[in-house]
Amino acid sequence: MVDLAAAYASCARDARTHYENFPVASRLVPPHMRNHVAAVYAFARAADDFADEGLRSVDERHRLLDGWLCRLRDASSNNANAMNQAIGAGEPANTHDIFTALGATIRAKALPVSLFEDLLSAFRQDVTVTRYASWVDVLDYCRRSANPVGRLVLRIAGYHEARLDSWSDAICTALQLTNFWQDLKIDFDRGRVYIPEEELRTSGAAAADLARPSLTPAWTRAVAAAVVRTRALFREGRPLCDAVRGRLGYELRATWLGGTRILDRLEASGYDMIQRRPSLGAADAPWFAWRLLTWSFVHGRT
C-alpha cells in the first residue's frame, strides 16, 4: 500500500537538506501548501542534478532526464508503471516517494504537466548549451527553467489569473538572472556563460577574461547592463507581492527582497563577484524583518 504521508515527508527532507535549497520549506509558506511545494521541489531538484552534478556523460544525463519525463507522465495519469518500475542507476533512492507525492499533487491541484515538461526541457538544454547569442535566447531559457516554478506555486495556492502569471514570470526570470550574475565566475569555471554574446559585443567583453583574478572594465559594463535589465523585471513583477493574500504574500515579498538585495550587494562591490560572491546570511534577518514590516509604506499598495 502506498504511504502518501511518508512520500511527502521524503520530499520535504529534500527541500530542507539540499545545499541549493529554494525557500520552499519556509515557515511563510502556508502549511496546506508545503507538501505540494516540496513534491514539486524534489522533482525539479533531482532533474537539475541530473543535468549539472557529477561526472556523467552527455548520454547518461539525457537518459536520466528522459526517464524522469516518462515517470512524470506515468505519475500524472496514476499509471502504476511509475511505482512499479525499478529505480535506475543514477536516480535518487527516494524516486518512488518523489513520484508518489508528485502524482498526488498534480491530480489534487490539477497542475499542468506541460509546466513540468518545460522544466525538463531547460535542464536538458543545460547539458549541451553553454553560450547564448541574444537576450531573447536567455529569456526563453528562463521561461522554461524558472517561470514554471512560480506558476506551479500559484496553482497550488489556488490562483489561476493571467495577470498574476505575468507578474510571477517577471519575478522568476529576475531571480534566475540574479543567480546567473551572482554565480558568473562559478558558471564560467563550469564552462557556461549566461550573459549573451550580443551584450558582450556591446560592452567589449571577452568570455576568456573571466579567468582573470578580477573583473575587467568591459565585464563590469556587461554585468551592470545585465543588472539594469534584471531590476526592471523585479519592478514589473512586484505587484504580485501585494495581489497574493496571506502568508504566501509575505513569502513572495521576502523572495523579492532577497533577490533585489543580492543585486544591491553586487552593485556595491562594483559588480565584481570574482573577488566576493554576493550572498545573504543570518545577519540579514533583521533587515528582512524590518522591510517586511514596512513593506506597504516603502512600496505602496497596488
Phi and psi restraints in degrees (value plus and minus 20) as a CYANA .aco file:
   2 VAL   PHI     -91.6   -51.6
   2 VAL   PSI     109.8   149.8
   3 ASP   PHI    -120.7   -80.7
   3 ASP   PSI      73.4   113.4
   4 LEU   PHI     -85.9   -45.9
   4 LEU   PSI     -58.9   -18.9
   5 ALA   PHI     -81.2   -41.2
   5 ALA   PSI     -61.7   -21.7
   6 ALA   PHI     -86.9   -46.9
   6 ALA   PSI     -55.9   -15.9
   7 ALA   PHI     -84.5   -44.5
   7 ALA   PSI     -65.2   -25.2
   8 TYR   PHI     -84.0   -44.0
   8 TYR   PSI     -58.3   -18.3
   9 ALA   PHI     -82.5   -42.5
   9 ALA   PSI     -57.6   -17.6
  10 SER   PHI     -84.0   -44.0
  10 SER   PSI     -62.5   -22.5
  11 CYS   PHI     -84.9   -44.9
  11 CYS   PSI     -59.1   -19.1
  12 ALA   PHI     -83.5   -43.5
  12 ALA   PSI     -56.4   -16.4
  13 ARG   PHI     -83.3   -43.3
  13 ARG   PSI     -58.9   -18.9
  14 ASP   PHI     -78.3   -38.3
  14 ASP   PSI     -64.5   -24.5
  15 ALA   PHI     -85.4   -45.4
  15 ALA   PSI     -55.1   -15.1
  16 ARG   PHI     -99.5   -59.5
  16 ARG   PSI     -49.4    -9.4
  17 THR   PHI    -127.6   -87.6
  17 THR   PSI     -36.1     3.9
  18 HIS   PHI     -89.9   -49.9
  18 HIS   PSI     123.5   163.5
  19 TYR   PHI     -87.9   -47.9
  19 TYR   PSI     -37.7     2.3
  20 GLU   PHI    -132.1   -92.1
  20 GLU   PSI      19.2    59.2
  21 ASN   PHI     -76.9   -36.9
  21 ASN   PSI     107.5   147.5
  22 PHE   PHI     -92.1   -52.1
  22 PHE   PSI     156.1   196.1
  23 PRO   PHI    -100.6   -60.6
  23 PRO   PSI      16.7    56.7
  24 VAL   PHI     -95.6   -55.6
  24 VAL   PSI     -39.9     0.1
  25 ALA   PHI    -117.6   -77.6
  25 ALA   PSI      -8.8    31.2
  26 SER   PHI     -78.8   -38.8
  26 SER   PSI     123.8   163.8
  27 ARG   PHI     -86.0   -46.0
  27 ARG   PSI     -37.4     2.6
  28 LEU   PHI     -96.6   -56.6
  28 LEU   PSI     -41.3    -1.3
  29 VAL   PHI     -88.5   -48.5
  29 VAL   PSI     108.0   148.0
  30 PRO   PHI     -74.5   -34.5
  30 PRO   PSI     118.0   158.0
  31 PRO   PHI     -73.9   -33.9
  31 PRO   PSI     -57.0   -17.0
  32 HIS   PHI     -90.4   -50.4
  32 HIS   PSI     -31.6     8.4
  33 MET   PHI    -118.0   -78.0
  33 MET   PSI     -39.6     0.4
  34 ARG   PHI     -80.7   -40.7
  34 ARG   PSI     -64.2   -24.2
  35 ASN   PHI     -81.5   -41.5
  35 ASN   PSI     -62.5   -22.5
  36 HIS   PHI     -87.0   -47.0
  36 HIS   PSI     -62.5   -22.5
  37 VAL   PHI     -86.7   -46.7
  37 VAL   PSI     -58.3   -18.3
  38 ALA   PHI     -84.0   -44.0
  38 ALA   PSI     -57.1   -17.1
  39 ALA   PHI     -84.2   -44.2
  39 ALA   PSI     -63.5   -23.5
  40 VAL   PHI     -82.3   -42.3
  40 VAL   PSI     -64.4   -24.4
  41 TYR   PHI     -79.8   -39.8
  41 TYR   PSI     -68.4   -28.4
  42 ALA   PHI     -80.8   -40.8
  42 ALA   PSI     -61.1   -21.1
  43 PHE   PHI     -80.2   -40.2
  43 PHE   PSI     -70.2   -30.2
  44 ALA   PHI     -90.1   -50.1
  44 ALA   PSI     -57.7   -17.7
  45 ARG   PHI     -83.8   -43.8
  45 ARG   PSI     -64.1   -24.1
  46 ALA   PHI     -82.9   -42.9
  46 ALA   PSI     -63.8   -23.8
  47 ALA   PHI     -85.0   -45.0
  47 ALA   PSI     -59.8   -19.8
  48 ASP   PHI     -82.7   -42.7
  48 ASP   PSI     -58.7   -18.7
  49 ASP   PHI     -84.7   -44.7
  49 ASP   PSI     -57.4   -17.4
  50 PHE   PHI     -76.4   -36.4
  50 PHE   PSI     -61.2   -21.2
  51 ALA   PHI     -96.9   -56.9
  51 ALA   PSI     -51.1   -11.1
  52 ASP   PHI    -133.5   -93.5
  52 ASP   PSI     -53.2   -13.2
  53 GLU   PHI    -113.6   -73.6
  53 GLU   PSI     137.9   177.9
  54 GLY   PHI      54.5    94.5
  54 GLY   PSI    -189.1  -149.1
  55 LEU   PHI    -133.0   -93.0
  55 LEU   PSI      12.8    52.8
  56 ARG   PHI     -89.2   -49.2
  56 ARG   PSI     132.3   172.3
  57 SER   PHI     -95.2   -55.2
  57 SER   PSI     145.8   185.8
  58 VAL   PHI     -78.9   -38.9
  58 VAL   PSI     -64.9   -24.9
  59 ASP   PHI     -81.7   -41.7
  59 ASP   PSI     -59.2   -19.2
  60 GLU   PHI     -86.9   -46.9
  60 GLU   PSI     -60.9   -20.9
  61 ARG   PHI     -83.2   -43.2
  61 ARG   PSI     -64.4   -24.4
  62 HIS   PHI     -84.4   -44.4
  62 HIS   PSI     -58.1   -18.1
  63 ARG   PHI     -81.6   -41.6
  63 ARG   PSI     -64.1   -24.1
  64 LEU   PHI     -85.1   -45.1
  64 LEU   PSI     -62.3   -22.3
  65 LEU   PHI     -88.3   -48.3
  65 LEU   PSI     -57.2   -17.2
  66 ASP   PHI     -84.9   -44.9
  66 ASP   PSI     -59.8   -19.8
  67 GLY   PHI     -85.2   -45.2
  67 GLY   PSI     -57.5   -17.5
  68 TRP   PHI     -84.2   -44.2
  68 TRP   PSI     -57.9   -17.9
  69 LEU   PHI     -84.7   -44.7
  69 LEU   PSI     -63.0   -23.0
  70 CYS   PHI     -83.1   -43.1
  70 CYS   PSI     -62.5   -22.5
  71 ARG   PHI     -83.6   -43.6
  71 ARG   PSI     -60.1   -20.1
  72 LEU   PHI     -77.5   -37.5
  72 LEU   PSI     -69.6   -29.6
  73 ARG   PHI     -86.9   -46.9
  73 ARG   PSI     -57.1   -17.1
  74 ASP   PHI     -85.5   -45.5
  74 ASP   PSI     -65.0   -25.0
  75 ALA   PHI     -85.5   -45.5
  75 ALA   PSI     -59.2   -19.2
  76 SER   PHI     -87.4   -47.4
  76 SER   PSI     -46.6    -6.6
  77 SER   PHI    -119.4   -79.4
  77 SER   PSI     -12.2    27.8
  78 ASN   PHI      42.1    82.1
  78 ASN   PSI      12.3    52.3
  79 ASN   PHI     -96.0   -56.0
  79 ASN   PSI     108.5   148.5
  80 ALA   PHI     -82.9   -42.9
  80 ALA   PSI     -38.3     1.7
  81 ASN   PHI     -78.5   -38.5
  81 ASN   PSI     -52.8   -12.8
  82 ALA   PHI     -81.5   -41.5
  82 ALA   PSI     -53.4   -13.4
  83 MET   PHI    -114.7   -74.7
  83 MET   PSI     -48.2    -8.2
  84 ASN   PHI    -105.0   -65.0
  84 ASN   PSI     -42.2    -2.2
  85 GLN   PHI     -88.5   -48.5
  85 GLN   PSI     113.6   153.6
  86 ALA   PHI     -83.9   -43.9
  86 ALA   PSI     129.1   169.1
  87 ILE   PHI     -90.4   -50.4
  87 ILE   PSI     104.7   144.7
  88 GLY   PHI    -103.2   -63.2
  88 GLY   PSI     146.7   186.7
  89 ALA   PHI     -80.3   -40.3
  89 ALA   PSI     109.4   149.4
  90 GLY   PHI      73.4   113.4
  90 GLY   PSI     -36.2     3.8
  91 GLU   PHI    -100.2   -60.2
  91 GLU   PSI     131.2   171.2
  92 PRO   PHI     -86.9   -46.9
  92 PRO   PSI     135.2   175.2
  93 ALA   PHI     -83.3   -43.3
  93 ALA   PSI     -46.3    -6.3
  94 ASN   PHI    -117.8   -77.8
  94 ASN   PSI       6.9    46.9
  95 THR   PHI     -74.2   -34.2
  95 THR   PSI     -66.8   -26.8
  96 HIS   PHI     -82.3   -42.3
  96 HIS   PSI     -58.0   -18.0
  97 ASP   PHI     -83.4   -43.4
  97 ASP   PSI     -63.1   -23.1
  98 ILE   PHI     -78.2   -38.2
  98 ILE   PSI     -66.7   -26.7
  99 PHE   PHI    -102.2   -62.2
  99 PHE   PSI     -43.4    -3.4
 100 THR   PHI     -82.7   -42.7
 100 THR   PSI     -68.6   -28.6
 101 ALA   PHI     -88.6   -48.6
 101 ALA   PSI     -65.6   -25.6
 102 LEU   PHI     -84.0   -44.0
 102 LEU   PSI     -62.6   -22.6
 103 GLY   PHI     -80.0   -40.0
 103 GLY   PSI     -63.4   -23.4
 104 ALA   PHI     -83.6   -43.6
 104 ALA   PSI     -60.0   -20.0
 105 THR   PHI     -87.1   -47.1
 105 THR   PSI     -64.1   -24.1
 106 ILE   PHI     -78.6   -38.6
 106 ILE   PSI     -63.7   -23.7
 107 ARG   PHI     -93.0   -53.0
 107 ARG   PSI     -60.8   -20.8
 108 ALA   PHI     -87.6   -47.6
 108 ALA   PSI     -55.6   -15.6
 109 LYS   PHI    -126.9   -86.9
 109 LYS   PSI     -14.7    25.3
 110 ALA   PHI      30.7    70.7
 110 ALA   PSI      29.6    69.6
 111 LEU   PHI     -98.5   -58.5
 111 LEU   PSI     116.0   156.0
 112 PRO   PHI     -87.1   -47.1
 112 PRO   PSI     102.4   142.4
 113 VAL   PHI     -83.3   -43.3
 113 VAL   PSI     -46.9    -6.9
 114 SER   PHI     -79.7   -39.7
 114 SER   PSI     -49.9    -9.9
 115 LEU   PHI     -88.0   -48.0
 115 LEU   PSI     -57.9   -17.9
 116 PHE   PHI     -89.5   -49.5
 116 PHE   PSI     -56.6   -16.6
 117 GLU   PHI     -84.6   -44.6
 117 GLU   PSI     -56.5   -16.5
 118 ASP   PHI     -82.2   -42.2
 118 ASP   PSI     -63.5   -23.5
 119 LEU   PHI     -77.6   -37.6
 119 LEU   PSI     -67.0   -27.0
 120 LEU   PHI     -85.3   -45.3
 120 LEU   PSI     -54.4   -14.4
 121 SER   PHI     -86.3   -46.3
 121 SER   PSI     -55.5   -15.5
 122 ALA   PHI     -88.9   -48.9
 122 ALA   PSI     -62.3   -22.3
 123 PHE   PHI     -82.7   -42.7
 123 PHE   PSI     -59.8   -19.8
 124 ARG   PHI     -83.5   -43.5
 124 ARG   PSI     -59.3   -19.3
 125 GLN   PHI     -82.3   -42.3
 125 GLN   PSI     -57.0   -17.0
 126 ASP   PHI     -78.8   -38.8
 126 ASP   PSI     -46.8    -6.8
 127 VAL   PHI     -85.8   -45.8
 127 VAL   PSI     -55.7   -15.7
 128 THR   PHI    -141.3  -101.3
 128 THR   PSI     -40.5    -0.5
 129 VAL   PHI    -116.0   -76.0
 129 VAL   PSI     101.6   141.6
 130 THR   PHI    -139.9   -99.9
 130 THR   PSI     -28.8    11.2
 131 ARG   PHI    -158.4  -118.4
 131 ARG   PSI     133.6   173.6
 132 TYR   PHI    -147.5  -107.5
 132 TYR   PSI     113.9   153.9
 133 ALA   PHI     -95.6   -55.6
 133 ALA   PSI     -58.0   -18.0
 134 SER   PHI    -161.1  -121.1
 134 SER   PSI     146.8   186.8
 135 TRP   PHI     -84.2   -44.2
 135 TRP   PSI     -52.3   -12.3
 136 VAL   PHI     -78.1   -38.1
 136 VAL   PSI     -62.1   -22.1
 137 ASP   PHI     -87.0   -47.0
 137 ASP   PSI     -62.3   -22.3
 138 VAL   PHI     -83.9   -43.9
 138 VAL   PSI     -64.3   -24.3
 139 LEU   PHI     -88.7   -48.7
 139 LEU   PSI     -51.3   -11.3
 140 ASP   PHI     -86.0   -46.0
 140 ASP   PSI     -59.0   -19.0
 141 TYR   PHI     -81.2   -41.2
 141 TYR   PSI     -65.6   -25.6
 142 CYS   PHI     -82.7   -42.7
 142 CYS   PSI     -55.2   -15.2
 143 ARG   PHI     -76.4   -36.4
 143 ARG   PSI     -53.8   -13.8
 144 ARG   PHI    -119.0   -79.0
 144 ARG   PSI     -48.1    -8.1
 145 SER   PHI    -109.3   -69.3
 145 SER   PSI     -46.4    -6.4
 146 ALA   PHI    -141.4  -101.4
 146 ALA   PSI     -66.8   -26.8
 147 ASN   PHI     -80.0   -40.0
 147 ASN   PSI     -55.5   -15.5
 148 PRO   PHI     -78.5   -38.5
 148 PRO   PSI     -52.4   -12.4
 149 VAL   PHI     -83.4   -43.4
 149 VAL   PSI     -65.7   -25.7
 150 GLY   PHI     -82.8   -42.8
 150 GLY   PSI     -62.5   -22.5
 151 ARG   PHI     -86.1   -46.1
 151 ARG   PSI     -57.4   -17.4
 152 LEU   PHI     -85.1   -45.1
 152 LEU   PSI     -61.1   -21.1
 153 VAL   PHI     -82.5   -42.5
 153 VAL   PSI     -61.8   -21.8
 154 LEU   PHI     -82.5   -42.5
 154 LEU   PSI     -62.0   -22.0
 155 ARG   PHI     -83.7   -43.7
 155 ARG   PSI     -61.8   -21.8
 156 ILE   PHI     -80.8   -40.8
 156 ILE   PSI     -55.1   -15.1
 157 ALA   PHI     -99.5   -59.5
 157 ALA   PSI     -28.2    11.8
 158 GLY   PHI      75.8   115.8
 158 GLY   PSI      -5.7    34.3
 159 TYR   PHI    -119.1   -79.1
 159 TYR   PSI     111.7   151.7
 160 HIS   PHI    -159.1  -119.1
 160 HIS   PSI      41.8    81.8
 161 GLU   PHI    -145.5  -105.5
 161 GLU   PSI     114.8   154.8
 162 ALA   PHI     -80.9   -40.9
 162 ALA   PSI     -59.1   -19.1
 163 ARG   PHI     -88.1   -48.1
 163 ARG   PSI     -55.4   -15.4
 164 LEU   PHI     -87.7   -47.7
 164 LEU   PSI     -60.7   -20.7
 165 ASP   PHI     -79.2   -39.2
 165 ASP   PSI     -62.9   -22.9
 166 SER   PHI     -83.4   -43.4
 166 SER   PSI     -64.9   -24.9
 167 TRP   PHI     -85.4   -45.4
 167 TRP   PSI     -60.7   -20.7
 168 SER   PHI     -81.8   -41.8
 168 SER   PSI     -62.1   -22.1
 169 ASP   PHI     -79.4   -39.4
 169 ASP   PSI     -61.5   -21.5
 170 ALA   PHI     -83.2   -43.2
 170 ALA   PSI     -64.6   -24.6
 171 ILE   PHI     -86.5   -46.5
 171 ILE   PSI     -64.7   -24.7
 172 CYS   PHI     -84.2   -44.2
 172 CYS   PSI     -61.3   -21.3
 173 THR   PHI     -83.4   -43.4
 173 THR   PSI     -62.2   -22.2
 174 ALA   PHI     -81.5   -41.5
 174 ALA   PSI     -61.0   -21.0
 175 LEU   PHI     -84.7   -44.7
 175 LEU   PSI     -61.4   -21.4
 176 GLN   PHI     -82.9   -42.9
 176 GLN   PSI     -65.3   -25.3
 177 LEU   PHI     -83.7   -43.7
 177 LEU   PSI     -61.2   -21.2
 178 THR   PHI     -78.0   -38.0
 178 THR   PSI     -62.5   -22.5
 179 ASN   PHI     -83.2   -43.2
 179 ASN   PSI     -57.2   -17.2
 180 PHE   PHI     -81.5   -41.5
 180 PHE   PSI     -66.5   -26.5
 181 TRP   PHI     -91.6   -51.6
 181 TRP   PSI     -55.2   -15.2
 182 GLN   PHI     -81.8   -41.8
 182 GLN   PSI     -58.1   -18.1
 183 ASP   PHI    -128.3   -88.3
 183 ASP   PSI       5.4    45.4
 184 LEU   PHI     -74.4   -34.4
 184 LEU   PSI     -66.8   -26.8
 185 LYS   PHI     -89.0   -49.0
 185 LYS   PSI     -61.7   -21.7
 186 ILE   PHI     -81.2   -41.2
 186 ILE   PSI     -65.3   -25.3
 187 ASP   PHI     -84.9   -44.9
 187 ASP   PSI     -59.1   -19.1
 188 PHE   PHI     -79.8   -39.8
 188 PHE   PSI     -62.6   -22.6
 189 ASP   PHI     -84.5   -44.5
 189 ASP   PSI     -43.8    -3.8
 190 ARG   PHI    -111.1   -71.1
 190 ARG   PSI     -19.6    20.4
 191 GLY   PHI      78.1   118.1
 191 GLY   PSI     -11.7    28.3
 192 ARG   PHI    -137.9   -97.9
 192 ARG   PSI     124.5   164.5
 193 VAL   PHI    -154.9  -114.9
 193 VAL   PSI     102.4   142.4
 194 TYR   PHI    -117.8   -77.8
 194 TYR   PSI     -39.8     0.2
 195 ILE   PHI     -88.1   -48.1
 195 ILE   PSI     104.8   144.8
 196 PRO   PHI     -90.9   -50.9
 196 PRO   PSI     140.1   180.1
 197 GLU   PHI     -81.9   -41.9
 197 GLU   PSI     -52.6   -12.6
 198 GLU   PHI     -83.6   -43.6
 198 GLU   PSI     -55.2   -15.2
 199 GLU   PHI     -92.1   -52.1
 199 GLU   PSI     -57.8   -17.8
 200 LEU   PHI     -84.0   -44.0
 200 LEU   PSI     -60.3   -20.3
 201 ARG   PHI     -84.0   -44.0
 201 ARG   PSI     -63.5   -23.5
 202 THR   PHI     -80.8   -40.8
 202 THR   PSI     -59.7   -19.7
 203 SER   PHI    -107.8   -67.8
 203 SER   PSI     -31.6     8.4
 204 GLY   PHI      55.4    95.4
 204 GLY   PSI       5.2    45.2
 205 ALA   PHI    -115.2   -75.2
 205 ALA   PSI     127.7   167.7
 206 ALA   PHI    -137.7   -97.7
 206 ALA   PSI     113.8   153.8
 207 ALA   PHI     -76.0   -36.0
 207 ALA   PSI     -57.8   -17.8
 208 ALA   PHI     -81.3   -41.3
 208 ALA   PSI     -44.0    -4.0
 209 ASP   PHI     -89.6   -49.6
 209 ASP   PSI     -32.1     7.9
 210 LEU   PHI     -89.2   -49.2
 210 LEU   PSI     -30.7     9.3
 211 ALA   PHI     -99.0   -59.0
 211 ALA   PSI     -30.8     9.2
 212 ARG   PHI     -89.6   -49.6
 212 ARG   PSI     141.3   181.3
 213 PRO   PHI     -92.5   -52.5
 213 PRO   PSI     -34.5     5.5
 214 SER   PHI    -166.3  -126.3
 214 SER   PSI     144.3   184.3
 215 LEU   PHI     -93.4   -53.4
 215 LEU   PSI     115.9   155.9
 216 THR   PHI     -96.9   -56.9
 216 THR   PSI     141.3   181.3
 217 PRO   PHI     -76.7   -36.7
 217 PRO   PSI     -56.9   -16.9
 218 ALA   PHI     -85.2   -45.2
 218 ALA   PSI     -61.3   -21.3
 219 TRP   PHI     -89.6   -49.6
 219 TRP   PSI     -53.5   -13.5
 220 THR   PHI     -79.9   -39.9
 220 THR   PSI     -62.3   -22.3
 221 ARG   PHI     -84.0   -44.0
 221 ARG   PSI     -60.8   -20.8
 222 ALA   PHI     -85.2   -45.2
 222 ALA   PSI     -64.9   -24.9
 223 VAL   PHI     -88.2   -48.2
 223 VAL   PSI     -59.9   -19.9
 224 ALA   PHI     -79.8   -39.8
 224 ALA   PSI     -62.0   -22.0
 225 ALA   PHI     -85.1   -45.1
 225 ALA   PSI     -58.4   -18.4
 226 ALA   PHI     -85.6   -45.6
 226 ALA   PSI     -58.4   -18.4
 227 VAL   PHI     -86.5   -46.5
 227 VAL   PSI     -57.7   -17.7
 228 VAL   PHI     -78.6   -38.6
 228 VAL   PSI     -65.6   -25.6
 229 ARG   PHI     -81.4   -41.4
 229 ARG   PSI     -60.5   -20.5
 230 THR   PHI     -88.3   -48.3
 230 THR   PSI     -61.8   -21.8
 231 ARG   PHI     -82.2   -42.2
 231 ARG   PSI     -57.9   -17.9
 232 ALA   PHI     -81.5   -41.5
 232 ALA   PSI     -57.4   -17.4
 233 LEU   PHI     -89.0   -49.0
 233 LEU   PSI     -60.4   -20.4
 234 PHE   PHI     -79.6   -39.6
 234 PHE   PSI     -63.0   -23.0
 235 ARG   PHI     -84.1   -44.1
 235 ARG   PSI     -60.6   -20.6
 236 GLU   PHI     -81.8   -41.8
 236 GLU   PSI     -58.1   -18.1
 237 GLY   PHI    -109.7   -69.7
 237 GLY   PSI     -29.6    10.4
 238 ARG   PHI     -76.2   -36.2
 238 ARG   PSI     -53.5   -13.5
 239 PRO   PHI     -77.2   -37.2
 239 PRO   PSI     -43.3    -3.3
 240 LEU   PHI     -79.8   -39.8
 240 LEU   PSI     -55.2   -15.2
 241 CYS   PHI     -84.4   -44.4
 241 CYS   PSI     -43.4    -3.4
 242 ASP   PHI    -120.1   -80.1
 242 ASP   PSI     -41.0    -1.0
 243 ALA   PHI     -99.8   -59.8
 243 ALA   PSI     -44.9    -4.9
 244 VAL   PHI    -112.1   -72.1
 244 VAL   PSI     113.6   153.6
 245 ARG   PHI    -109.0   -69.0
 245 ARG   PSI     143.4   183.4
 246 GLY   PHI      47.3    87.3
 246 GLY   PSI    -171.9  -131.9
 247 ARG   PHI     -84.2   -44.2
 247 ARG   PSI     -53.3   -13.3
 248 LEU   PHI     -83.2   -43.2
 248 LEU   PSI     -55.3   -15.3
 249 GLY   PHI     -80.0   -40.0
 249 GLY   PSI     -61.0   -21.0
 250 TYR   PHI     -87.4   -47.4
 250 TYR   PSI     -57.8   -17.8
 251 GLU   PHI     -80.3   -40.3
 251 GLU   PSI     -63.5   -23.5
 252 LEU   PHI     -85.6   -45.6
 252 LEU   PSI     -59.5   -19.5
 253 ARG   PHI     -83.1   -43.1
 253 ARG   PSI     -63.3   -23.3
 254 ALA   PHI     -83.3   -43.3
 254 ALA   PSI     -59.9   -19.9
 255 THR   PHI     -85.5   -45.5
 255 THR   PSI     -64.1   -24.1
 256 TRP   PHI     -81.2   -41.2
 256 TRP   PSI     -66.1   -26.1
 257 LEU   PHI     -82.9   -42.9
 257 LEU   PSI     -59.2   -19.2
 258 GLY   PHI     -83.3   -43.3
 258 GLY   PSI     -63.3   -23.3
 259 GLY   PHI     -84.1   -44.1
 259 GLY   PSI     -64.7   -24.7
 260 THR   PHI     -90.3   -50.3
 260 THR   PSI     -49.5    -9.5
 261 ARG   PHI     -88.7   -48.7
 261 ARG   PSI     -56.3   -16.3
 262 ILE   PHI     -81.0   -41.0
 262 ILE   PSI     -62.6   -22.6
 263 LEU   PHI     -83.4   -43.4
 263 LEU   PSI     -59.1   -19.1
 264 ASP   PHI     -77.8   -37.8
 264 ASP   PSI     -64.1   -24.1
 265 ARG   PHI     -89.1   -49.1
 265 ARG   PSI     -56.7   -16.7
 266 LEU   PHI     -83.9   -43.9
 266 LEU   PSI     -63.9   -23.9
 267 GLU   PHI     -84.0   -44.0
 267 GLU   PSI     -60.8   -20.8
 268 ALA   PHI     -84.1   -44.1
 268 ALA   PSI     -46.1    -6.1
 269 SER   PHI    -106.2   -66.2
 269 SER   PSI     -16.7    23.3
 270 GLY   PHI      54.2    94.2
 270 GLY   PSI       4.3    44.3
 271 TYR   PHI      48.0    88.0
 271 TYR   PSI      -2.4    37.6
 272 ASP   PHI    -119.7   -79.7
 272 ASP   PSI      66.3   106.3
 273 MET   PHI     -98.0   -58.0
 273 MET   PSI     -26.6    13.4
 274 ILE   PHI     -90.3   -50.3
 274 ILE   PSI     -63.3   -23.3
 275 GLN   PHI     -90.6   -50.6
 275 GLN   PSI     -59.9   -19.9
 276 ARG   PHI    -175.2  -135.2
 276 ARG   PSI      96.8   136.8
 277 ARG   PHI     -91.0   -51.0
 277 ARG   PSI     103.3   143.3
 278 PRO   PHI     -87.9   -47.9
 278 PRO   PSI     114.9   154.9
 279 SER   PHI    -171.8  -131.8
 279 SER   PSI     152.5   192.5
 280 LEU   PHI    -136.2   -96.2
 280 LEU   PSI     131.0   171.0
 281 GLY   PHI    -168.6  -128.6
 281 GLY   PSI    -190.4  -150.4
 282 ALA   PHI     -80.1   -40.1
 282 ALA   PSI     -49.8    -9.8
 283 ALA   PHI     -86.4   -46.4
 283 ALA   PSI     -36.5     3.5
 284 ASP   PHI    -104.0   -64.0
 284 ASP   PSI     -28.7    11.3
 285 ALA   PHI     -76.6   -36.6
 285 ALA   PSI     -66.4   -26.4
 286 PRO   PHI     -81.7   -41.7
 286 PRO   PSI     -58.1   -18.1
 287 TRP   PHI     -82.3   -42.3
 287 TRP   PSI     -65.3   -25.3
 288 PHE   PHI     -81.0   -41.0
 288 PHE   PSI     -65.9   -25.9
 289 ALA   PHI     -78.8   -38.8
 289 ALA   PSI     -64.0   -24.0
 290 TRP   PHI     -86.6   -46.6
 290 TRP   PSI     -64.1   -24.1
 291 ARG   PHI     -86.4   -46.4
 291 ARG   PSI     -53.7   -13.7
 292 LEU   PHI     -89.2   -49.2
 292 LEU   PSI     -60.0   -20.0
 293 LEU   PHI     -86.5   -46.5
 293 LEU   PSI     -53.6   -13.6
 294 THR   PHI    -123.2   -83.2
 294 THR   PSI      -6.4    33.6
 295 TRP   PHI     -72.4   -32.4
 295 TRP   PSI     -70.2   -30.2
 296 SER   PHI     -85.7   -45.7
 296 SER   PSI     -48.1    -8.1
 297 PHE   PHI     -98.5   -58.5
 297 PHE   PSI     -55.3   -15.3
 298 VAL   PHI     -98.6   -58.6
 298 VAL   PSI     -63.2   -23.2
 299 HIS   PHI    -123.3   -83.3
 299 HIS   PSI     -38.5     1.5
 300 GLY   PHI      56.7    96.7
 300 GLY   PSI     154.8   194.8
 301 ARG   PHI    -128.4   -88.4
 301 ARG   PSI     126.6   166.6
